[in-house]
Amino acid sequence: MRARLAPASVLGPLLAVFLGGCGGPPPPPAAPKEEAPAPPPEETAAPAAEAPPAEKAMTIPTACDGADDKICTVPEAFAKKLCDGFYPDLALHFFSEERWTRAYVNIKEADAWNALGGPASDQKLVYDEEVLILVVQKPKDLGGMQVSGAGASYHFLRWDGTCASLQAAEMTLRKPPKPKNAIIPWRSLEDPTKAALTADEKLGKIAAERKKECRGATIGAVTDKCEKADKALGVGIVAAVRGGLSIPVPEKVP
């Protein structure tokens, strides 16, 4: 007796199920998602180097330093800063004040030497030149030993704004009949100082004459008339300051 075959309508679905169960390998698993690379660690910025603090200008002394009744000097620290530069305006300001002790060169002529280490003028020190004593340098204690030439010395300010030094024995505190002075560098003065000077009627006229004769002359050789006018202005400035003309504290200070 032959077995009866199942109709095609039944075999189709059964075949599909059979093939599905015994088919090929399953599809490969999905590739894992690539993780975004971790950002590099933030570099710690090096702290910015602090700028060195700006050096403060020194206070202009208004009183004598030390206990010397005869000589009114400034603090040594201020003198060293002052003599380390060129301060023509400040020189005029100091010379306009009576408290500071004047001294006078008592030798025929000498090269200007700044023993405090700063610049010195090429103008020679001349007999009877008026200066302001800044510091009295006393000889060091050598245990009672006598050393030839080891006397006191003066460090002083000249009218042109530079410093120089001499032995005390080469100077005198006695005022001569006609004190001399270092040449004042008009071109180097600040505008407020020039304004204070030319406010004096006589000086104003001399300055105007100098400007006319020295127009355009800044460096190099100048005319004889310009040189003469420059010298006349310097003489007038010294006379006015000695006569009591007030000079303001300049902007440029040590």
ABEGO torsion letter per residue (X at the ends): XBBBBBBAAAAAAAAAAAAAAABBBBBBBBBBBBBBBBBBBBBBBBBBBBBBBBBBBBBBBABBBEABAABBBBBAAAAAAAAABBBAAAAAAAAABAABBBBBBABABBBBBBAAGBBBBABBBBBGBBBBBABBBBBBBAGGBBBBGBBBBBBBBBAAGBBBBBBAAABBABBBABBBBBBBBAAABBAAAAAAAAABAAAAAAAAAAAAAABGBABEBBBAAAAAAAAAAAAAAAAAAAAGBBBBBBABBX
